[in-house]
């Protein structure tokens, strides 16, 4: 399965959400930092081994995109990924936008990610209808659009979704499956999801929305995740990873059955019993 994670301006959180979706499930997952404008996941995360070292400078997503031009195999993405946790590997992004100048066509990368034998979570960063990585979003089984609960951020997401949905549908010859995700503390999640749902209900793209999810605003949990501290009951039960586990379940359901109507309260309640193990 290919999950594309993206956001609109003023709504950061796609990289943290992508990594959390990867490490919060025992299913083998490759997290690919595919933001064409560059990223810093390799600097944020600590490579396994306990020495506090970042990932090696190569391979990156540009290595994968380049090789995908000539060959695509089920193991191509995994072969360019660095080990992070027991079930999660990472393909970090390039550091600056200028480094991506040589990649004129991101469709081969989309094909390689789609063909992967492992589950793939692709962080596309900020996206618009002319973004180079639109082919990756169009190839995804589910598009996760991350936003903040502020009115301005949600309205930007609504506008972005209305513009993106027909573009993605035209490329894939079918409507996309979209799960908007709000970054918010758990104690506010129920009210926030209800509020965001009301704001998105009149959207012209409401028909492609397969429920609304949330991911915990949890700075301490983010630090632990970047350090690779995701094993055992204590770390698996951080608000970040518990919410990511519930979100993974929601994404899997959306990918399997298309749009569905899960009451927002039920999504929050599911959090309470989730995350006993990472």
C-alpha positions as CSV (number, residue, x, y, z in Angstrom):
1,X,0.0,0.0,0.0
2,X,1.2,3.5,-0.8
3,X,0.1,6.4,1.5
4,X,0.9,9.9,0.5
5,X,1.1,12.5,3.2
6,X,1.0,16.2,2.4
7,X,0.0,19.6,3.8
8,X,-0.9,23.1,2.7
9,X,1.0,26.3,3.6
10,X,0.9,27.2,7.3
11,X,0.1,23.7,8.3
12,X,3.4,21.9,9.1
13,X,3.4,18.3,10.4
14,X,3.5,16.0,7.3
15,X,7.0,14.7,8.1
16,X,6.2,13.9,11.8
17,X,2.9,12.3,10.7
18,X,4.7,10.2,8.1
19,X,7.3,8.9,10.4
20,X,4.7,8.2,13.2
21,X,2.6,6.2,10.7
22,X,5.7,4.2,9.9
23,X,6.9,3.4,13.4
24,X,3.5,2.8,15.1
25,X,2.8,-0.4,13.2
26,X,4.6,-3.7,13.2
27,X,4.0,-4.0,9.4
28,X,7.2,-3.5,7.5
29,X,7.1,0.1,6.3
30,X,9.4,2.4,4.3
31,X,9.0,6.1,5.0
32,X,10.1,8.1,2.0
33,X,10.9,11.8,2.4
34,X,9.8,12.9,-1.1
35,X,9.4,16.7,-0.7
36,X,10.9,18.1,-3.9
37,X,11.8,21.3,-2.0
38,X,14.1,19.4,0.4
39,X,13.9,17.9,3.9
40,X,15.8,17.3,7.1
41,X,14.6,13.9,8.2
42,X,18.2,12.5,8.0
43,X,19.3,15.1,10.5
44,X,16.3,14.7,12.9
45,X,16.5,11.0,13.3
46,X,19.2,8.9,15.0
47,X,20.5,5.9,13.1
48,X,20.3,2.7,15.1
49,X,23.3,1.7,17.1
50,X,23.1,4.1,20.0
51,X,25.9,6.4,19.0
52,X,23.7,9.5,18.2
53,X,24.6,9.5,14.6
54,X,22.5,10.8,11.7
55,X,21.8,8.7,8.6
56,X,24.5,8.5,6.0
57,X,24.3,11.2,3.3
58,X,23.3,8.7,0.6
59,X,21.2,7.1,-0.7
60,X,18.4,9.6,-0.7
61,X,15.0,10.0,-2.5
62,X,16.9,11.4,-5.5
63,X,19.0,8.2,-5.7
64,X,15.7,6.2,-5.7
65,X,14.1,8.6,-8.3
66,X,17.1,8.3,-10.6
67,X,17.3,4.5,-10.6
68,X,13.5,4.3,-11.0
69,X,13.9,5.8,-14.5
70,X,15.5,2.6,-15.8
71,X,14.3,-0.2,-13.5
72,X,11.4,-0.8,-11.2
73,X,11.3,-3.8,-8.9
74,X,9.4,-4.7,-5.7
75,X,12.7,-4.3,-3.7
76,X,14.0,-1.1,-5.3
77,X,12.7,1.3,-2.6
78,X,13.8,-1.0,0.3
79,X,17.2,-1.2,-1.3
80,X,17.7,2.5,-1.0
81,X,16.3,2.8,2.6
82,X,18.2,3.1,5.8
83,X,17.3,1.0,8.8
84,X,15.5,3.0,11.6
85,X,13.5,0.7,13.8
86,X,12.8,-3.0,13.7
87,X,10.0,-2.7,11.1
88,X,10.7,0.8,9.7
89,X,13.2,1.9,7.1
90,X,13.7,5.4,5.9
91,X,14.6,7.0,2.5
92,X,15.6,10.5,3.5
93,X,15.2,13.5,1.3
94,X,17.7,15.8,-0.2
95,X,18.7,18.8,1.8
96,X,18.0,21.7,-0.6
97,X,15.5,22.3,-3.5
98,X,18.4,22.9,-5.9
99,X,19.6,19.3,-5.6
100,X,16.3,18.1,-7.2
101,X,16.8,20.1,-10.3
102,X,17.9,17.1,-12.3
103,X,14.7,15.2,-11.6
104,X,12.3,16.5,-14.2
105,X,9.8,13.7,-14.0
106,X,8.6,12.2,-10.6
107,X,6.3,9.6,-12.3
108,X,9.0,6.9,-12.2
109,X,9.4,7.4,-8.4
110,X,5.6,7.0,-8.1
111,X,5.8,3.8,-10.0
112,X,8.7,2.5,-7.8
113,X,6.8,3.3,-4.6
114,X,3.6,1.8,-5.9
115,X,5.5,-1.4,-6.8
116,X,7.2,-1.8,-3.4
117,X,6.7,-5.1,-1.7
118,X,6.6,-3.2,1.6
119,X,4.1,-0.6,2.8
120,X,5.2,2.9,1.8
121,X,4.5,6.2,3.5
122,X,5.6,9.1,1.2
123,X,6.0,12.5,2.8
124,X,5.3,15.0,0.0
125,X,5.5,18.2,2.1
126,X,3.5,21.1,0.9
127,X,1.6,20.4,-2.2
128,X,-0.4,22.1,-5.0
129,X,-1.9,21.1,-8.3
130,X,1.4,21.8,-10.2
131,X,3.8,20.2,-7.7
132,X,6.4,17.8,-9.2
133,X,5.2,15.0,-6.9
134,X,1.6,15.1,-8.1
135,X,2.2,11.7,-9.7
136,X,3.0,10.2,-6.3
137,X,-0.2,11.6,-4.8
138,X,-2.2,10.3,-7.7
139,X,-0.6,6.8,-7.3
140,X,-1.4,6.6,-3.6
141,X,-4.1,4.4,-2.2
142,X,-4.8,7.1,0.4
143,X,-3.8,10.7,0.5
144,X,-3.4,12.1,4.0
145,X,-3.7,15.9,4.2
146,X,-2.3,17.3,7.5
147,X,-3.7,20.5,8.9
148,X,-3.8,22.5,12.2
149,X,-7.1,23.2,13.9
150,X,-7.0,27.0,13.3
151,X,-9.7,28.3,11.0
152,X,-7.2,29.7,8.5
153,X,-5.4,26.4,8.2
154,X,-8.6,24.4,7.7
155,X,-9.9,26.8,5.1
156,X,-6.6,26.6,3.2
157,X,-6.9,22.8,3.3
158,X,-10.5,23.0,2.0
159,X,-9.4,25.2,-0.9
160,X,-6.4,23.0,-1.6
161,X,-8.4,19.8,-1.6
162,X,-11.0,21.3,-4.0
163,X,-8.2,22.1,-6.4
164,X,-6.3,18.9,-6.0
165,X,-9.2,16.4,-6.1
166,X,-10.0,16.8,-9.8
167,X,-6.4,16.9,-10.8
168,X,-5.7,13.6,-9.0
169,X,-8.9,12.0,-10.4
170,X,-7.9,12.9,-13.9
171,X,-4.5,11.3,-13.5
172,X,-5.7,8.1,-11.8
173,X,-9.0,7.8,-13.7
174,X,-10.8,7.5,-10.4
175,X,-11.5,9.7,-7.4
176,X,-8.8,9.9,-4.8
177,X,-9.3,8.7,-1.3
178,X,-8.4,11.5,1.1
179,X,-8.2,11.5,4.9
180,X,-7.7,15.0,6.4
181,X,-5.7,14.8,9.6
182,X,-5.7,17.4,12.3
183,X,-2.7,17.9,14.6
184,X,-4.1,18.6,18.1
185,X,-3.7,17.6,21.7
186,X,-5.9,14.5,22.7
187,X,-8.0,16.5,25.2
188,X,-9.3,18.7,22.3
189,X,-9.5,16.1,19.6
190,X,-13.2,15.3,19.9
191,X,-14.3,18.9,19.7
192,X,-11.7,19.7,17.0
193,X,-12.7,16.9,14.7
194,X,-16.4,17.9,15.0
195,X,-15.5,21.5,14.2
196,X,-13.3,20.5,11.2
197,X,-15.9,18.1,9.9
198,X,-18.5,20.9,9.9
199,X,-16.1,23.2,8.0
200,X,-15.3,20.6,5.3
201,X,-18.8,19.3,4.9
202,X,-19.9,21.9,2.3
203,X,-16.7,21.4,0.3
204,X,-17.0,20.5,-3.4
205,X,-14.6,17.7,-2.7
206,X,-16.5,16.3,0.3
207,X,-17.2,13.1,-1.7
208,X,-13.6,12.0,-1.7
209,X,-13.1,12.5,2.1
210,X,-12.9,9.1,3.8
211,X,-13.3,10.3,7.4
212,X,-11.3,12.8,9.4
213,X,-8.4,11.7,11.6
214,X,-6.1,13.3,14.1
215,X,-2.5,13.0,15.3
216,X,-1.4,14.1,18.8
217,X,0.5,17.3,19.3
218,X,3.2,15.7,21.5
219,X,6.7,17.3,21.4
220,X,8.1,14.8,23.9
221,X,6.8,11.9,21.9
222,X,8.4,13.4,18.7
223,X,11.8,13.6,20.4
224,X,11.6,10.0,21.5
225,X,10.5,8.9,18.0
226,X,13.4,10.7,16.4
227,X,15.7,9.0,18.8
228,X,14.3,5.6,17.7
229,X,12.7,5.0,21.1
230,X,9.6,3.3,19.9
231,X,9.8,-0.1,21.4
232,X,8.2,-1.4,24.6
233,X,4.9,-0.4,26.3
234,X,6.1,2.9,27.7
235,X,7.2,4.4,24.3
236,X,4.4,2.8,22.3
237,X,1.9,4.5,24.6
238,X,3.1,8.0,23.9
239,X,0.2,10.2,22.8
240,X,1.9,10.6,19.4
241,X,2.2,6.9,18.7
242,X,-1.1,5.9,20.2
243,X,-2.9,8.4,17.9
244,X,-0.8,7.3,14.9
245,X,-1.8,3.7,15.6
246,X,-5.5,4.6,15.5
247,X,-4.9,6.7,12.3
248,X,-3.2,3.7,10.7
249,X,-6.3,1.7,11.3
250,X,-8.4,4.4,9.8
251,X,-6.2,4.7,6.7
252,X,-6.3,0.9,6.2
253,X,-10.1,0.9,6.4
254,X,-10.3,3.8,3.9
255,X,-8.0,2.0,1.5
256,X,-10.1,-1.1,1.7
257,X,-13.6,0.1,1.5
258,X,-13.3,3.7,0.3
259,X,-15.2,6.6,1.9
260,X,-17.0,5.7,5.1
261,X,-18.7,7.4,8.0
262,X,-16.9,6.8,11.3
263,X,-18.3,9.1,14.0
264,X,-15.6,11.4,15.2
265,X,-16.2,10.4,18.9
266,X,-15.5,6.8,18.0
267,X,-12.1,7.8,16.6
268,X,-11.2,9.5,19.8
269,X,-12.5,6.6,21.9
270,X,-10.4,4.1,19.9
271,X,-7.3,6.0,21.1
272,X,-7.9,4.8,24.7
273,X,-7.3,1.1,23.9
274,X,-4.6,1.5,21.3
275,X,-0.9,1.4,21.4
276,X,-0.1,-1.3,23.9
277,X,2.8,-2.3,21.6
278,X,4.5,-0.5,18.8
